[in-house]
Amino acid sequence: MIEPNELLNAYANGIFPMADSRDDEDAKWYTSSRRGIIPIDNFHVSSNVRRIVRNKHYHIKFDYNFRQVMEACADRDSTWISHEIIESYCRLHGLGYAHSVSVYNNKWELVGGQYGVSLGAAFFGESLFGWAKEASKVALYWTHQALQQGGFELWDTQFWTEHLAQFGCIEISAEEYERRLKSAFKKEAKFDKIKIQ
């Protein structure tokens, strides 16, 4: 298991762990010269996702069944989320630094979600999944709501991808990322300040 202080210190320096496979016993540490972030004031989703949210098609929970959300994110042919990483982040969750958004259908079956780590006013999105229509995008929508209402100012996605670009993700230099990270650490934010209308 990666100790909580080691994990938090890594995030404070722009570093994050990834394993080569689910059964990899030792995760490796990574950083990037180009960083993906979603500006919180420029997040957007499709009108279809907003309609699903408005119609309350899914039930939403925050920091509920954290381990199950992580296990679901790792449930794919190729994953960087190892058993060691799951245990390490579940411990972080118990300490109040790791958070999840989970999406349930009308039978209260888990169909989507996201998890990440918070430090100061920075949130580091780790992984998400969706097993039902737009469920992963609904999870992102409510993650954004939590970050916006909780006073966060940095939403780190680690990498820029075409998929994340549709939500407003941009790519910035390591130097710019470090500047924003230091600024976010000077402030406090709360992931649990969220109102579902």
C-alpha positions in Angstrom: 0.0 0.0 0.0 1.1 3.5 -0.8 1.2 5.5 2.5 -1.3 8.5 2.6 1.5 11.1 3.3 3.5 9.8 0.3 0.4 10.1 -2.0 -0.5 13.5 -0.8 3.1 14.8 -1.1 3.2 13.5 -4.7 0.0 15.3 -5.6 1.4 18.5 -4.0 4.3 18.2 -6.5 2.3 17.3 -9.6 3.1 13.6 -9.5 0.6 10.7 -9.5 0.8 6.9 -9.5 -0.2 4.4 -12.2 0.2 0.7 -12.3 0.9 -1.4 -15.4 -2.0 -3.8 -14.7 -4.5 -4.8 -12.1 -2.1 -7.2 -10.5 1.0 -5.0 -10.6 2.4 -5.0 -7.1 4.3 -1.7 -7.4 2.8 1.4 -9.0 5.1 3.8 -10.9 5.1 7.6 -10.5 4.4 10.0 -13.4 4.2 13.6 -14.2 3.9 15.4 -17.6 5.3 18.4 -19.4 1.8 19.2 -20.6 -1.1 19.0 -18.2 -4.8 18.6 -18.8 -7.2 20.7 -16.7 -10.9 21.5 -17.0 -11.4 25.2 -16.1 -14.3 25.1 -13.6 -15.9 28.2 -15.1 -15.8 26.8 -18.6 -17.2 23.2 -18.0 -19.9 22.2 -20.4 -22.0 19.2 -21.3 -24.5 18.5 -24.0 -28.2 19.5 -23.8 -29.0 15.8 -23.7 -27.0 15.3 -20.5 -28.6 18.3 -19.0 -32.0 17.0 -19.9 -31.2 13.6 -18.2 -30.1 15.5 -15.1 -33.1 17.8 -15.1 -35.5 14.8 -15.4 -33.7 13.0 -12.6 -33.1 9.9 -14.7 -30.4 8.8 -12.3 -29.9 8.8 -8.5 -26.7 10.6 -7.4 -24.6 9.9 -4.3 -21.4 11.6 -3.1 -18.7 9.7 -1.2 -20.8 6.6 -1.1 -19.5 3.1 -1.8 -16.1 4.6 -2.7 -14.5 1.2 -3.1 -17.2 0.0 -5.4 -16.7 3.1 -7.7 -13.0 2.4 -7.8 -13.5 -1.3 -8.6 -15.9 -0.4 -11.4 -13.4 2.1 -12.9 -10.8 -0.7 -12.8 -13.2 -3.2 -14.4 -11.9 -3.1 -18.0 -9.5 -5.2 -20.2 -6.6 -2.8 -19.6 -6.3 -0.8 -16.4 -3.7 1.2 -14.5 -5.8 0.8 -11.3 -4.1 -2.0 -9.4 -5.2 -3.7 -6.1 -2.5 -1.7 -4.4 -3.9 1.6 -5.8 -7.4 0.7 -4.7 -6.3 0.0 -1.2 -4.3 3.1 -1.0 -7.0 5.4 -2.3 -9.7 3.8 0.0 -7.4 4.7 2.9 -7.2 8.3 1.6 -11.0 8.3 1.3 -11.2 7.3 5.0 -9.0 10.3 5.8 -11.2 12.6 3.8 -8.9 13.3 0.9 -10.4 11.0 -1.8 -14.0 11.5 -3.1 -16.4 9.8 -5.4 -19.6 10.6 -7.3 -21.7 7.5 -8.0 -24.6 7.2 -10.4 -27.5 4.7 -9.9 -30.4 3.7 -12.0 -34.0 3.4 -10.7 -33.2 -0.1 -9.2 -30.3 1.5 -7.3 -27.7 -0.4 -9.4 -24.4 1.4 -9.8 -24.1 2.4 -13.5 -21.6 5.3 -13.5 -19.2 7.2 -11.4 -15.9 9.1 -10.9 -13.3 9.4 -8.1 -10.5 11.7 -7.4 -8.4 13.4 -4.7 -8.7 16.8 -3.2 -6.0 19.0 -1.6 -6.8 22.6 -0.7 -8.8 24.0 -3.6 -7.5 21.5 -6.1 -9.3 18.4 -7.3 -7.4 15.6 -9.1 -9.8 13.6 -11.2 -8.5 10.0 -11.4 -10.9 7.9 -13.4 -14.6 7.5 -14.4 -16.8 4.9 -15.9 -20.3 4.6 -17.4 -22.3 1.4 -17.9 -25.6 3.1 -18.9 -26.6 5.9 -21.3 -24.6 9.1 -20.5 -23.9 7.8 -17.0 -20.2 8.8 -17.0 -21.1 12.3 -18.3 -23.7 12.7 -15.6 -21.0 11.8 -13.1 -18.8 14.5 -14.5 -21.7 17.0 -14.4 -22.2 16.4 -10.7 -18.5 16.4 -10.0 -18.4 19.9 -11.5 -21.4 20.9 -9.4 -19.5 19.7 -6.3 -16.3 21.5 -7.3 -18.2 24.7 -8.2 -20.3 24.8 -5.0 -17.4 23.7 -2.8 -15.1 26.5 -3.8 -12.5 24.6 -5.9 -10.4 26.5 -8.4 -8.3 23.8 -10.1 -9.7 20.6 -11.7 -6.8 18.4 -12.8 -7.4 15.7 -15.4 -3.7 14.8 -15.7 -3.9 14.4 -19.5 -5.7 16.2 -22.3 -7.8 13.9 -24.5 -10.3 14.5 -27.3 -13.0 12.9 -25.1 -12.3 15.3 -22.2 -12.1 18.3 -24.6 -15.9 18.1 -25.2 -16.3 19.1 -21.5 -13.9 22.1 -21.8 -10.6 20.4 -21.0 -7.5 22.3 -22.1 -3.8 21.6 -22.0 -1.3 23.8 -20.2 2.4 23.8 -19.6 4.0 22.3 -16.5 5.0 25.7 -15.4 1.5 27.1 -15.7 0.1 24.0 -13.9 2.6 24.5 -11.0 1.5 28.1 -10.7 -2.2 27.2 -10.5 -1.4 24.3 -8.2 0.4 26.6 -5.7 -2.4 29.1 -5.8 -5.0 26.4 -5.1 -3.1 25.1 -2.2 -3.4 28.4 -0.5 -7.2 28.1 -0.3 -9.6 25.7 1.3 -12.5 23.9 -0.4 -15.1 21.4 0.6 -16.2 18.6 -1.7 -19.3 17.8 0.3 -21.0 21.2 -0.1 -23.5 20.2 -2.7 -27.2 20.6 -3.2 -29.1 18.4 -5.7 -32.1 20.3 -6.9 
